[in-house]
């Protein structure tokens, strides 16, 4: 349900960054947050590259020196991202969402600085995924604030 404030916003902002006027709207935004799940898919892709080709994810050319340790680390990161994405989806990830966002920013920055994404599309994908995670963090924070203020679901 669009609010009066949404009519004042540009069209793209109405679609992506809606005004959160109620607890119900905040929960809907949190449920629709797909950024963490997309990040998990990127980690799985990295695990497959490491396992099947034995290459470093930094440049996809250097042989990985310790494939087992790398896969264990990527697996732990994958489990954390799944946990954080689930917490965001249920609207209870007000702390873990910011940790997930920081982890994603660090990962994206390392990939960009290492020269991994040679195509501008990767940078655009990083921006969209980061923005989606940030949207979920915003919704979870709003849910927490509203619940602490005594608002209940309608």
N, CA, C and O atoms as a GROMACS GRO file, in nm:
protein
  616
    1UNK      N    1   0.085  -0.116   0.000
    1UNK     CA    2   0.000   0.000   0.000
    1UNK      C    3   0.090   0.123   0.000
    1UNK      O    4   0.162   0.147   0.097
    2UNK      N    5   0.087   0.201  -0.110
    2UNK     CA    6   0.172   0.319  -0.118
    2UNK      C    7   0.125   0.428  -0.024
    2UNK      O    8   0.006   0.442   0.003
    3UNK      N    9   0.218   0.505   0.025
    3UNK     CA   10   0.184   0.614   0.116
    3UNK      C   11   0.184   0.746   0.039
    3UNK      O   12   0.221   0.752  -0.078
    4UNK      N   13   0.141   0.852   0.108
    4UNK     CA   14   0.140   0.984   0.047
    4UNK      C   15   0.283   1.030   0.015
    4UNK      O   16   0.306   1.099  -0.084
    5UNK      N   17   0.377   0.991   0.100
    5UNK     CA   18   0.516   1.030   0.078
    5UNK      C   19   0.574   0.964  -0.048
    5UNK      O   20   0.662   1.020  -0.113
    6UNK      N   21   0.523   0.844  -0.083
    6UNK     CA   22   0.572   0.776  -0.202
    6UNK      C   23   0.539   0.854  -0.328
    6UNK      O   24   0.616   0.851  -0.424
    7UNK      N   25   0.427   0.926  -0.331
    7UNK     CA   26   0.388   1.003  -0.449
    7UNK      C   27   0.487   1.117  -0.475
    7UNK      O   28   0.501   1.161  -0.589
    8UNK      N   29   0.554   1.165  -0.371
    8UNK     CA   30   0.651   1.274  -0.385
    8UNK      C   31   0.788   1.224  -0.432
    8UNK      O   32   0.869   1.303  -0.481
    9UNK      N   33   0.813   1.095  -0.418
    9UNK     CA   34   0.942   1.039  -0.454
    9UNK      C   35   0.948   1.012  -0.604
    9UNK      O   36   0.845   0.994  -0.668
   10UNK      N   37   1.070   1.008  -0.662
   10UNK     CA   38   1.083   0.968  -0.802
   10UNK      C   39   1.035   0.823  -0.820
   10UNK      O   40   1.033   0.746  -0.724
   11UNK      N   41   0.997   0.787  -0.942
   11UNK     CA   42   0.943   0.653  -0.970
   11UNK      C   43   1.038   0.542  -0.927
   11UNK      O   44   0.994   0.444  -0.867
   12UNK      N   45   1.168   0.556  -0.956
   12UNK     CA   46   1.262   0.450  -0.922
   12UNK      C   47   1.271   0.431  -0.772
   12UNK      O   48   1.289   0.320  -0.723
   13UNK      N   49   1.259   0.540  -0.698
   13UNK     CA   50   1.270   0.532  -0.554
   13UNK      C   51   1.144   0.471  -0.493
   13UNK      O   52   1.152   0.403  -0.390
   14UNK      N   53   1.029   0.493  -0.554
   14UNK     CA   54   0.906   0.430  -0.507
   14UNK      C   55   0.917   0.279  -0.519
   14UNK      O   56   0.871   0.204  -0.432
   15UNK      N   57   0.978   0.234  -0.629
   15UNK     CA   58   0.990   0.091  -0.652
   15UNK      C   59   1.092   0.028  -0.558
   15UNK      O   60   1.068  -0.079  -0.502
   16UNK      N   61   1.206   0.095  -0.542
   16UNK     CA   62   1.315   0.031  -0.469
   16UNK      C   63   1.320   0.069  -0.321
   16UNK      O   64   1.346  -0.018  -0.237
   17UNK      N   65   1.298   0.192  -0.289
   17UNK     CA   66   1.318   0.241  -0.153
   17UNK      C   67   1.188   0.301  -0.102
   17UNK      O   68   1.178   0.422  -0.084
   18UNK      N   69   1.087   0.218  -0.079
   18UNK     CA   70   0.957   0.272  -0.039
   18UNK      C   71   0.962   0.331   0.102
   18UNK      O   72   1.045   0.293   0.184
   19UNK      N   73   0.871   0.422   0.128
   19UNK     CA   74   0.858   0.478   0.262
   19UNK      C   75   0.801   0.369   0.351
   19UNK      O   76   0.704   0.302   0.315
   20UNK      N   77   0.860   0.353   0.468
   20UNK     CA   78   0.814   0.251   0.562
   20UNK      C   79   0.722   0.317   0.663
   20UNK      O   80   0.767   0.370   0.764
   21UNK      N   81   0.592   0.312   0.635
   21UNK     CA   82   0.494   0.379   0.720
   21UNK      C   83   0.436   0.290   0.828
   21UNK      O   84   0.373   0.339   0.922
   22UNK      N   85   0.456   0.160   0.818
   22UNK     CA   86   0.396   0.071   0.917
   22UNK      C   87   0.486  -0.050   0.936
   22UNK      O   88   0.578  -0.077   0.858
   23UNK      N   89   0.458  -0.122   1.041
   23UNK     CA   90   0.531  -0.244   1.071
   23UNK      C   91   0.510  -0.345   0.959
   23UNK      O   92   0.603  -0.417   0.922
   24UNK      N   93   0.390  -0.351   0.907
   24UNK     CA   94   0.357  -0.444   0.799
   24UNK      C   95   0.441  -0.415   0.673
   24UNK      O   96   0.491  -0.507   0.610
   25UNK      N   97   0.455  -0.287   0.638
   25UNK     CA   98   0.537  -0.251   0.522
   25UNK      C   99   0.684  -0.284   0.545
   25UNK      O  100   0.753  -0.329   0.453
   26UNK      N  101   0.732  -0.262   0.665
   26UNK     CA  102   0.872  -0.295   0.696
   26UNK      C  103   0.895  -0.445   0.685
   26UNK      O  104   0.998  -0.489   0.633
   27UNK      N  105   0.802  -0.524   0.734
   27UNK     CA  106   0.815  -0.670   0.724
   27UNK      C  107   0.812  -0.715   0.578
   27UNK      O  108   0.884  -0.808   0.540
   28UNK      N  109   0.729  -0.651   0.496
   28UNK     CA  110   0.722  -0.686   0.354
   28UNK      C  111   0.854  -0.657   0.284
   28UNK      O  112   0.899  -0.736   0.202
   29UNK      N  113   0.915  -0.543   0.315
   29UNK     CA  114   1.044  -0.509   0.255
   29UNK      C  115   1.151  -0.609   0.299
   29UNK      O  116   1.232  -0.652   0.218
   30UNK      N  117   1.152  -0.646   0.426
   30UNK     CA  118   1.251  -0.743   0.476
   30UNK      C  119   1.232  -0.878   0.407
   30UNK      O  120   1.330  -0.943   0.371
   31UNK      N  121   1.107  -0.922   0.388
   31UNK     CA  122   1.082  -1.050   0.323
   31UNK      C  123   1.130  -1.051   0.178
   31UNK      O  124   1.171  -1.155   0.126
   32UNK      N  125   1.123  -0.935   0.112
   32UNK     CA  126   1.161  -0.928  -0.029
   32UNK      C  127   1.310  -0.902  -0.051
   32UNK      O  128   1.354  -0.898  -0.165
   33UNK      N  129   1.385  -0.886   0.054
   33UNK     CA  130   1.528  -0.856   0.040
   33UNK      C  131   1.602  -0.981  -0.011
   33UNK      O  132   1.608  -1.083   0.058
   34UNK      N  133   1.657  -0.971  -0.130
   34UNK     CA  134   1.724  -1.084  -0.193
   34UNK      C  135   1.876  -1.067  -0.202
   34UNK      O  136   1.943  -1.154  -0.257
   35UNK      N  137   1.929  -0.958  -0.150
   35UNK     CA  138   2.072  -0.931  -0.163
   35UNK      C  139   2.160  -1.036  -0.097
   35UNK      O  140   2.261  -1.077  -0.154
   36UNK      N  141   2.123  -1.078   0.021
   36UNK     CA  142   2.203  -1.180   0.091
   36UNK      C  143   2.202  -1.313   0.018
   36UNK      O  144   2.304  -1.383   0.013
   37UNK      N  145   2.087  -1.348  -0.038
   37UNK     CA  146   2.078  -1.474  -0.112
   37UNK      C  147   2.165  -1.467  -0.238
   37UNK      O  148   2.229  -1.566  -0.274
   38UNK      N  149   2.167  -1.351  -0.305
   38UNK     CA  150   2.252  -1.334  -0.424
   38UNK      C  151   2.400  -1.343  -0.384
   38UNK      O  152   2.481  -1.400  -0.457
   39UNK      N  153   2.435  -1.287  -0.270
   39UNK     CA  154   2.572  -1.296  -0.219
   39UNK      C  155   2.608  -1.442  -0.194
   39UNK      O  156   2.720  -1.484  -0.224
   40UNK      N  157   2.516  -1.521  -0.140
   40UNK     CA  158   2.540  -1.663  -0.115
   40UNK      C  159   2.566  -1.738  -0.247
   40UNK      O  160   2.651  -1.826  -0.253
   41UNK      N  161   2.493  -1.701  -0.352
   41UNK     CA  162   2.514  -1.764  -0.482
   41UNK      C  163   2.653  -1.730  -0.536
   41UNK      O  164   2.719  -1.816  -0.594
   42UNK      N  165   2.697  -1.605  -0.516
   42UNK     CA  166   2.832  -1.568  -0.559
   42UNK      C  167   2.938  -1.649  -0.484
   42UNK      O  168   3.038  -1.688  -0.542
   43UNK      N  169   2.915  -1.673  -0.356
   43UNK     CA  170   3.010  -1.753  -0.278
   43UNK      C  171   3.012  -1.897  -0.330
   43UNK      O  172   3.119  -1.956  -0.342
   44UNK      N  173   2.895  -1.953  -0.361
   44UNK     CA  174   2.891  -2.088  -0.417
   44UNK      C  175   2.964  -2.095  -0.550
   44UNK      O  176   3.034  -2.193  -0.578
   45UNK      N  177   2.949  -1.993  -0.632
   45UNK     CA  178   3.022  -1.987  -0.759
   45UNK      C  179   3.173  -1.986  -0.734
   45UNK      O  180   3.248  -2.055  -0.802
   46UNK      N  181   3.215  -1.908  -0.636
   46UNK     CA  182   3.357  -1.905  -0.600
   46UNK      C  183   3.407  -2.039  -0.548
   46UNK      O  184   3.519  -2.081  -0.579
   47UNK      N  185   3.324  -2.107  -0.470
   47UNK     CA  186   3.362  -2.240  -0.421
   47UNK      C  187   3.377  -2.338  -0.537
   47UNK      O  188   3.470  -2.420  -0.537
   48UNK      N  189   3.288  -2.331  -0.634
   48UNK     CA  190   3.296  -2.421  -0.749
   48UNK      C  191   3.423  -2.394  -0.830
   48UNK      O  192   3.490  -2.487  -0.874
   49UNK      N  193   3.455  -2.267  -0.850
   49UNK     CA  194   3.577  -2.232  -0.924
   49UNK      C  195   3.701  -2.283  -0.850
   49UNK      O  196   3.793  -2.338  -0.911
   50UNK      N  197   3.702  -2.264  -0.719
   50UNK     CA  198   3.816  -2.311  -0.641
   50UNK      C  199   3.827  -2.464  -0.646
   50UNK      O  200   3.937  -2.517  -0.661
   51UNK      N  201   3.715  -2.533  -0.633
   51UNK     CA  202   3.717  -2.679  -0.628
   51UNK      C  203   3.752  -2.741  -0.763
   51UNK      O  204   3.839  -2.828  -0.771
   52UNK      N  205   3.686  -2.696  -0.869
   52UNK     CA  206   3.704  -2.761  -0.999
   52UNK      C  207   3.830  -2.717  -1.072
   52UNK      O  208   3.893  -2.798  -1.140
   53UNK      N  209   3.868  -2.591  -1.061
   53UNK     CA  210   3.984  -2.542  -1.135
   53UNK      C  211   4.106  -2.518  -1.046
   53UNK      O  212   4.217  -2.507  -1.096
   54UNK      N  213   4.085  -2.509  -0.914
   54UNK     CA  214   4.197  -2.486  -0.824
   54UNK      C  215   4.262  -2.351  -0.840
   54UNK      O  216   4.381  -2.335  -0.812
   55UNK      N  217   4.185  -2.254  -0.887
   55UNK     CA  218   4.238  -2.120  -0.912
   55UNK      C  219   4.199  -2.025  -0.800
   55UNK      O  220   4.097  -2.041  -0.735
   56UNK      N  221   4.284  -1.924  -0.780
   56UNK     CA  222   4.255  -1.819  -0.684
   56UNK      C  223   4.141  -1.733  -0.736
   56UNK      O  224   4.134  -1.705  -0.856
   57UNK      N  225   4.054  -1.692  -0.648
   57UNK     CA  226   3.940  -1.610  -0.690
   57UNK      C  227   3.979  -1.466  -0.715
   57UNK      O  228   3.900  -1.390  -0.772
   58UNK      N  229   4.097  -1.427  -0.676
   58UNK     CA  230   4.140  -1.288  -0.697
   58UNK      C  231   4.154  -1.257  -0.846
   58UNK      O  232   4.107  -1.153  -0.892
   59UNK      N  233   4.219  -1.346  -0.920
   59UNK     CA  234   4.241  -1.317  -1.062
   59UNK      C  235   4.201  -1.432  -1.154
   59UNK      O  236   4.208  -1.419  -1.276
   60UNK      N  237   4.160  -1.544  -1.098
   60UNK     CA  238   4.118  -1.664  -1.172
   60UNK      C  239   4.230  -1.723  -1.258
   60UNK      O  240   4.204  -1.798  -1.352
   61UNK      N  241   4.356  -1.689  -1.225
   61UNK     CA  242   4.469  -1.743  -1.301
   61UNK      C  243   4.573  -1.807  -1.210
   61UNK      O  244   4.633  -1.909  -1.245
   62UNK      N  245   4.594  -1.749  -1.094
   62UNK     CA  246   4.695  -1.800  -1.001
   62UNK      C  247   4.644  -1.929  -0.937
   62UNK      O  248   4.531  -1.932  -0.887
   63UNK      N  249   4.725  -2.036  -0.937
   63UNK     CA  250   4.682  -2.159  -0.870
   63UNK      C  251   4.666  -2.137  -0.719
   63UNK      O  252   4.750  -2.072  -0.656
   64UNK      N  253   4.560  -2.190  -0.664
   64UNK     CA  254   4.536  -2.180  -0.519
   64UNK      C  255   4.633  -2.272  -0.448
   64UNK      O  256   4.643  -2.390  -0.483
   65UNK      N  257   4.704  -2.221  -0.348
   65UNK     CA  258   4.806  -2.301  -0.281
   65UNK      C  259   4.746  -2.404  -0.186
   65UNK      O  260   4.799  -2.515  -0.175
   66UNK      N  261   4.638  -2.370  -0.116
   66UNK     CA  262   4.577  -2.462  -0.021
   66UNK      C  263   4.426  -2.465  -0.046
   66UNK      O  264   4.350  -2.391   0.015
   67UNK      N  265   4.385  -2.553  -0.137
   67UNK     CA  266   4.245  -2.560  -0.179
   67UNK      C  267   4.154  -2.599  -0.063
   67UNK      O  268   4.045  -2.544  -0.049
   68UNK      N  269   4.197  -2.692   0.019
   68UNK     CA  270   4.113  -2.738   0.129
   68UNK      C  271   4.083  -2.627   0.228
   68UNK      O  272   3.967  -2.608   0.266
   69UNK      N  273   4.183  -2.554   0.269
   69UNK     CA  274   4.161  -2.444   0.364
   69UNK      C  275   4.074  -2.335   0.302
   69UNK      O  276   3.989  -2.276   0.370
   70UNK      N  277   4.095  -2.308   0.176
   70UNK     CA  278   4.014  -2.207   0.108
   70UNK      C  279   3.868  -2.249   0.104
   70UNK      O  280   3.779  -2.168   0.129
   71UNK      N  281   3.843  -2.375   0.072
   71UNK     CA  282   3.705  -2.424   0.067
   71UNK      C  283   3.640  -2.423   0.205
   71UNK      O  284   3.520  -2.395   0.216
   72UNK      N  285   3.715  -2.453   0.309
   72UNK     CA  286   3.660  -2.448   0.445
   72UNK      C  287   3.623  -2.304   0.480
   72UNK      O  288   3.515  -2.279   0.533
   73UNK      N  289   3.712  -2.210   0.450
   73UNK     CA  290   3.682  -2.069   0.477
   73UNK      C  291   3.562  -2.019   0.398
   73UNK      O  292   3.476  -1.950   0.452
   74UNK      N  293   3.556  -2.055   0.269
   74UNK     CA  294   3.442  -2.015   0.188
   74UNK      C  295   3.313  -2.080   0.237
   74UNK      O  296   3.206  -2.019   0.234
   75UNK      N  297   3.323  -2.204   0.283
   75UNK     CA  298   3.206  -2.274   0.337
   75UNK      C  299   3.153  -2.206   0.463
   75UNK      O  300   3.032  -2.192   0.480
   76UNK      N  301   3.244  -2.165   0.551
   76UNK     CA  302   3.201  -2.094   0.672
   76UNK      C  303   3.138  -1.960   0.638
   76UNK      O  304   3.038  -1.920   0.698
   77UNK      N  305   3.197  -1.890   0.541
   77UNK     CA  306   3.139  -1.763   0.497
   77UNK      C  307   3.000  -1.786   0.437
   77UNK      O  308   2.908  -1.709   0.462
   78UNK      N  309   2.986  -1.892   0.358
   78UNK     CA  310   2.858  -1.926   0.298
   78UNK      C  311   2.752  -1.952   0.405
   78UNK      O  312   2.639  -1.904   0.394
   79UNK      N  313   2.788  -2.028   0.508
   79UNK     CA  314   2.692  -2.057   0.616
   79UNK      C  315   2.651  -1.929   0.690
   79UNK      O  316   2.534  -1.911   0.724
   80UNK      N  317   2.748  -1.840   0.714
   80UNK     CA  318   2.714  -1.713   0.779
   80UNK      C  319   2.619  -1.630   0.693
   80UNK      O  320   2.523  -1.573   0.744
   81UNK      N  321   2.646  -1.624   0.563
   81UNK     CA  322   2.562  -1.545   0.473
   81UNK      C  323   2.421  -1.604   0.468
   81UNK      O  324   2.323  -1.529   0.466
   82UNK      N  325   2.408  -1.736   0.467
   82UNK     CA  326   2.274  -1.797   0.470
   82UNK      C  327   2.201  -1.762   0.599
   82UNK      O  328   2.083  -1.728   0.597
   83UNK      N  329   2.272  -1.771   0.712
   83UNK     CA  330   2.213  -1.736   0.841
   83UNK      C  331   2.168  -1.591   0.843
   83UNK      O  332   2.056  -1.561   0.885
   84UNK      N  333   2.255  -1.501   0.799
   84UNK     CA  334   2.221  -1.358   0.798
   84UNK      C  335   2.105  -1.329   0.704
   84UNK      O  336   2.018  -1.249   0.738
   85UNK      N  337   2.103  -1.392   0.588
   85UNK     CA  338   1.994  -1.370   0.492
   85UNK      C  339   1.861  -1.417   0.549
   85UNK      O  340   1.758  -1.352   0.530
   86UNK      N  341   1.863  -1.529   0.619
   86UNK     CA  342   1.741  -1.578   0.682
   86UNK      C  343   1.694  -1.481   0.791
   86UNK      O  344   1.574  -1.452   0.800
   87UNK      N  345   1.786  -1.432   0.872
   87UNK     CA  346   1.748  -1.338   0.978
   87UNK      C  347   1.689  -1.210   0.920
   87UNK      O  348   1.594  -1.155   0.975
   88UNK      N  349   1.744  -1.163   0.809
   88UNK     CA  350   1.688  -1.045   0.743
   88UNK      C  351   1.548  -1.077   0.691
   88UNK      O  352   1.455  -0.998   0.709
   89UNK      N  353   1.533  -1.191   0.627
   89UNK     CA  354   1.405  -1.229   0.569
   89UNK      C  355   1.293  -1.234   0.674
   89UNK      O  356   1.180  -1.196   0.646
   90UNK      N  357   1.324  -1.281   0.794
   90UNK     CA  358   1.222  -1.287   0.898
   90UNK      C  359   1.210  -1.157   0.976
   90UNK      O  360   1.127  -1.145   1.066
   91UNK      N  361   1.293  -1.059   0.940
   91UNK     CA  362   1.283  -0.927   1.003
   91UNK      C  363   1.352  -0.914   1.137
   91UNK      O  364   1.324  -0.819   1.211
   92UNK      N  365   1.440  -1.006   1.170
   92UNK     CA  366   1.507  -1.004   1.300
   92UNK      C  367   1.658  -0.987   1.287
   92UNK      O  368   1.732  -1.019   1.380
   93UNK      N  369   1.704  -0.937   1.173
   93UNK     CA  370   1.847  -0.927   1.150
   93UNK      C  371   1.900  -0.786   1.162
   93UNK      O  372   1.979  -0.743   1.078
   94UNK      N  373   1.860  -0.714   1.265
   94UNK     CA  374   1.899  -0.574   1.274
   94UNK      C  375   2.047  -0.556   1.305
   94UNK      O  376   2.102  -0.450   1.273
   95UNK      N  377   2.114  -0.652   1.363
   95UNK     CA  378   2.260  -0.643   1.385
   95UNK      C  379   2.333  -0.720   1.276
   95UNK      O  380   2.427  -0.668   1.215
   96UNK      N  381   2.291  -0.842   1.251
   96UNK     CA  382   2.361  -0.927   1.156
   96UNK      C  383   2.355  -0.871   1.014
   96UNK      O  384   2.444  -0.899   0.933
   97UNK      N  385   2.252  -0.792   0.983
   97UNK     CA  386   2.242  -0.735   0.849
   97UNK      C  387   2.356  -0.635   0.824
   97UNK      O  388   2.408  -0.626   0.713
   98UNK      N  389   2.393  -0.561   0.927
   98UNK     CA  390   2.503  -0.465   0.911
   98UNK      C  391   2.637  -0.536   0.901
   98UNK      O  392   2.726  -0.491   0.830
   99UNK      N  393   2.651  -0.649   0.972
   99UNK     CA  394   2.773  -0.729   0.960
   99UNK      C  395   2.780  -0.788   0.819
   99UNK      O  396   2.887  -0.790   0.758
  100UNK      N  397   2.667  -0.836   0.768
  100UNK     CA  398   2.662  -0.890   0.633
  100UNK      C  399   2.696  -0.782   0.531
  100UNK      O  400   2.771  -0.807   0.436
  101UNK      N  401   2.643  -0.662   0.550
  101UNK     CA  402   2.672  -0.552   0.459
  101UNK      C  403   2.821  -0.518   0.460
  101UNK      O  404   2.880  -0.496   0.355
  102UNK      N  405   2.881  -0.514   0.579
  102UNK     CA  406   3.024  -0.484   0.589
  102UNK      C  407   3.108  -0.594   0.523
  102UNK      O  408   3.206  -0.566   0.454
  103UNK      N  409   3.069  -0.720   0.544
  103UNK     CA  410   3.139  -0.832   0.481
  103UNK      C  411   3.129  -0.823   0.330
  103UNK      O  412   3.227  -0.845   0.259
  104UNK      N  413   3.010  -0.791   0.280
  104UNK     CA  414   2.992  -0.779   0.136
  104UNK      C  415   3.076  -0.664   0.080
  104UNK      O  416   3.140  -0.679  -0.025
  105UNK      N  417   3.076  -0.550   0.149
  105UNK     CA  418   3.157  -0.437   0.102
  105UNK      C  419   3.305  -0.474   0.097
  105UNK      O  420   3.375  -0.440   0.001
  106UNK      N  421   3.352  -0.542   0.200
  106UNK     CA  422   3.493  -0.583   0.203
  106UNK      C  423   3.523  -0.679   0.088
  106UNK      O  424   3.624  -0.665   0.020
  107UNK      N  425   3.435  -0.774   0.067
  107UNK     CA  426   3.455  -0.872  -0.040
  107UNK      C  427   3.453  -0.804  -0.178
  107UNK      O  428   3.539  -0.832  -0.262
  108UNK      N  429   3.357  -0.717  -0.200
  108UNK     CA  430   3.348  -0.647  -0.328
  108UNK      C  431   3.468  -0.556  -0.350
  108UNK      O  432   3.522  -0.550  -0.461
  109UNK      N  433   3.511  -0.486  -0.245
  109UNK     CA  434   3.626  -0.398  -0.258
  109UNK      C  435   3.752  -0.478  -0.292
  109UNK      O  436   3.831  -0.435  -0.376
  110UNK      N  437   3.772  -0.592  -0.228
  110UNK     CA  438   3.888  -0.676  -0.259
  110UNK      C  439   3.885  -0.724  -0.404
  110UNK      O  440   3.988  -0.726  -0.471
  111UNK      N  441   3.767  -0.764  -0.451
  111UNK     CA  442   3.756  -0.811  -0.589
  111UNK      C  443   3.785  -0.697  -0.688
  111UNK      O  444   3.854  -0.718  -0.788
  112UNK      N  445   3.732  -0.579  -0.660
  112UNK     CA  446   3.755  -0.466  -0.750
  112UNK      C  447   3.901  -0.424  -0.747
  112UNK      O  448   3.960  -0.399  -0.852
  113UNK      N  449   3.961  -0.417  -0.628
  113UNK     CA  450   4.101  -0.375  -0.617
  113UNK      C  451   4.197  -0.477  -0.676
  113UNK      O  452   4.304  -0.441  -0.727
  114UNK      N  453   4.160  -0.606  -0.670
  114UNK     CA  454   4.245  -0.710  -0.730
  114UNK      C  455   4.228  -0.716  -0.881
  114UNK      O  456   4.300  -0.792  -0.947
  115UNK      N  457   4.136  -0.640  -0.935
  115UNK     CA  458   4.116  -0.640  -1.080
  115UNK      C  459   4.031  -0.754  -1.128
  115UNK      O  460   4.028  -0.782  -1.248
  116UNK      N  461   3.962  -0.822  -1.038
  116UNK     CA  462   3.878  -0.935  -1.076
  116UNK      C  463   3.769  -0.901  -1.175
  116UNK      O  464   3.760  -0.963  -1.280
  117UNK      N  465   3.685  -0.803  -1.144
  117UNK     CA  466   3.578  -0.773  -1.239
  117UNK      C  467   3.628  -0.683  -1.351
  117UNK      O  468   3.633  -0.561  -1.338
  118UNK      N  469   3.666  -0.745  -1.462
  118UNK     CA  470   3.717  -0.667  -1.574
  118UNK      C  471   3.602  -0.604  -1.652
  118UNK      O  472   3.625  -0.517  -1.737
  119UNK      N  473   3.481  -0.647  -1.624
  119UNK     CA  474   3.364  -0.594  -1.694
  119UNK      C  475   3.286  -0.505  -1.596
  119UNK      O  476   3.272  -0.539  -1.478
  120UNK      N  477   3.237  -0.393  -1.646
  120UNK     CA  478   3.160  -0.302  -1.562
  120UNK      C  479   3.034  -0.365  -1.506
  120UNK      O  480   2.980  -0.318  -1.406
  121UNK      N  481   2.986  -0.471  -1.568
  121UNK     CA  482   2.866  -0.541  -1.521
  121UNK      C  483   2.884  -0.599  -1.381
  121UNK      O  484   2.790  -0.601  -1.302
  122UNK      N  485   3.005  -0.646  -1.350
  122UNK     CA  486   3.030  -0.698  -1.216
  122UNK      C  487   3.019  -0.588  -1.112
  122UNK      O  488   2.964  -0.608  -1.004
  123UNK      N  489   3.072  -0.472  -1.145
  123UNK     CA  490   3.064  -0.360  -1.051
  123UNK      C  491   2.918  -0.322  -1.031
  123UNK      O  492   2.876  -0.294  -0.918
  124UNK      N  493   2.840  -0.320  -1.138
  124UNK     CA  494   2.696  -0.290  -1.127
  124UNK      C  495   2.627  -0.396  -1.042
  124UNK      O  496   2.541  -0.363  -0.960
  125UNK      N  497   2.663  -0.523  -1.060
  125UNK     CA  498   2.603  -0.630  -0.980
  125UNK      C  499   2.638  -0.610  -0.832
  125UNK      O  500   2.552  -0.629  -0.745
  126UNK      N  501   2.762  -0.573  -0.803
  126UNK     CA  502   2.801  -0.548  -0.664
  126UNK      C  503   2.719  -0.433  -0.605
  126UNK      O  504   2.679  -0.439  -0.488
  127UNK      N  505   2.695  -0.330  -0.683
  127UNK     CA  506   2.617  -0.216  -0.634
  127UNK      C  507   2.473  -0.258  -0.604
  127UNK      O  508   2.418  -0.224  -0.500
  128UNK      N  509   2.412  -0.334  -0.696
  128UNK     CA  510   2.274  -0.376  -0.675
  128UNK      C  511   2.260  -0.472  -0.556
  128UNK      O  512   2.166  -0.460  -0.478
  129UNK      N  513   2.352  -0.565  -0.543
  129UNK     CA  514   2.346  -0.659  -0.431
  129UNK      C  515   2.369  -0.585  -0.299
  129UNK      O  516   2.298  -0.610  -0.202
  130UNK      N  517   2.466  -0.496  -0.295
  130UNK     CA  518   2.492  -0.417  -0.174
  130UNK      C  519   2.372  -0.331  -0.137
  130UNK      O  520   2.338  -0.319  -0.019
  131UNK      N  521   2.308  -0.271  -0.237
  131UNK     CA  522   2.190  -0.189  -0.210
  131UNK      C  523   2.075  -0.272  -0.158
  131UNK      O  524   1.999  -0.226  -0.073
  132UNK      N  525   2.060  -0.395  -0.208
  132UNK     CA  526   1.954  -0.483  -0.159
  132UNK      C  527   1.979  -0.525  -0.014
  132UNK      O  528   1.886  -0.531   0.066
  133UNK      N  529   2.104  -0.553   0.019
  133UNK     CA  530   2.138  -0.588   0.158
  133UNK      C  531   2.111  -0.468   0.248
  133UNK      O  532   2.057  -0.483   0.358
  134UNK      N  533   2.147  -0.350   0.202
  134UNK     CA  534   2.124  -0.228   0.278
  134UNK      C  535   1.974  -0.203   0.298
  134UNK      O  536   1.933  -0.158   0.405
  135UNK      N  537   1.894  -0.231   0.198
  135UNK     CA  538   1.749  -0.217   0.210
  135UNK      C  539   1.693  -0.311   0.317
  135UNK      O  540   1.606  -0.272   0.395
  136UNK      N  541   1.742  -0.434   0.320
  136UNK     CA  542   1.699  -0.529   0.423
  136UNK      C  543   1.742  -0.485   0.562
  136UNK      O  544   1.668  -0.501   0.658
  137UNK      N  545   1.864  -0.429   0.572
  137UNK     CA  546   1.911  -0.379   0.701
  137UNK      C  547   1.823  -0.265   0.749
  137UNK      O  548   1.789  -0.257   0.867
  138UNK      N  549   1.787  -0.177   0.657
  138UNK     CA  550   1.699  -0.064   0.690
  138UNK      C  551   1.564  -0.115   0.740
  138UNK      O  552   1.511  -0.064   0.839
  139UNK      N  553   1.508  -0.213   0.671
  139UNK     CA  554   1.377  -0.267   0.711
  139UNK      C  555   1.386  -0.334   0.848
  139UNK      O  556   1.297  -0.315   0.931
  140UNK      N  557   1.492  -0.411   0.873
  140UNK     CA  558   1.506  -0.478   1.003
  140UNK      C  559   1.522  -0.376   1.115
  140UNK      O  560   1.466  -0.393   1.224
  141UNK      N  561   1.596  -0.270   1.090
  141UNK     CA  562   1.614  -0.166   1.191
  141UNK      C  563   1.480  -0.098   1.220
  141UNK      O  564   1.448  -0.070   1.335
  142UNK      N  565   1.400  -0.073   1.115
  142UNK     CA  566   1.269  -0.011   1.132
  142UNK      C  567   1.175  -0.103   1.209
  142UNK      O  568   1.099  -0.057   1.295
  143UNK      N  569   1.180  -0.232   1.179
  143UNK     CA  570   1.097  -0.330   1.252
  143UNK      C  571   1.133  -0.327   1.400
  143UNK      O  572   1.044  -0.322   1.486
  144UNK      N  573   1.262  -0.330   1.429
  144UNK     CA  574   1.306  -0.329   1.569
  144UNK      C  575   1.258  -0.202   1.640
  144UNK      O  576   1.209  -0.209   1.752
  145UNK      N  577   1.273  -0.087   1.575
  145UNK     CA  578   1.232   0.040   1.635
  145UNK      C  579   1.082   0.042   1.661
  145UNK      O  580   1.038   0.086   1.767
  146UNK      N  581   1.005  -0.006   1.565
  146UNK     CA  582   0.859  -0.004   1.580
  146UNK      C  583   0.813  -0.101   1.688
  146UNK      O  584   0.723  -0.069   1.766
  147UNK      N  585   0.873  -0.218   1.695
  147UNK     CA  586   0.836  -0.316   1.798
  147UNK      C  587   0.874  -0.263   1.936
  147UNK      O  588   0.798  -0.278   2.031
  148UNK      N  589   0.992  -0.200   1.948
  148UNK     CA  590   1.032  -0.142   2.077
  148UNK      C  591   0.941  -0.027   2.120
  148UNK      O  592   0.924  -0.002   2.239
  149UNK      N  593   0.883   0.043   2.021
  149UNK     CA  594   0.789   0.151   2.052
  149UNK      C  595   0.649   0.100   2.081
  149UNK      O  596   0.559   0.179   2.110
  150UNK      N  597   0.630  -0.031   2.075
  150UNK     CA  598   0.501  -0.089   2.111
  150UNK      C  599   0.406  -0.113   1.996
  150UNK      O  600   0.291  -0.152   2.018
  151UNK      N  601   0.450  -0.091   1.873
  151UNK     CA  602   0.361  -0.114   1.758
  151UNK      C  603   0.347  -0.265   1.737
  151UNK      O  604   0.443  -0.341   1.751
  152UNK      N  605   0.227  -0.307   1.704
  152UNK     CA  606   0.202  -0.449   1.677
  152UNK      C  607   0.147  -0.463   1.535
  152UNK      O  608   0.098  -0.367   1.477
  153UNK      N  609   0.157  -0.584   1.481
  153UNK     CA  610   0.105  -0.611   1.347
  153UNK      C  611  -0.045  -0.591   1.344
  153UNK      O  612  -0.116  -0.627   1.438
  154UNK      N  613  -0.090  -0.532   1.235
  154UNK     CA  614  -0.234  -0.507   1.220
  154UNK      C  615  -0.307  -0.632   1.179
  154UNK      O  616  -0.429  -0.629   1.162
   0.00000   0.00000   0.00000
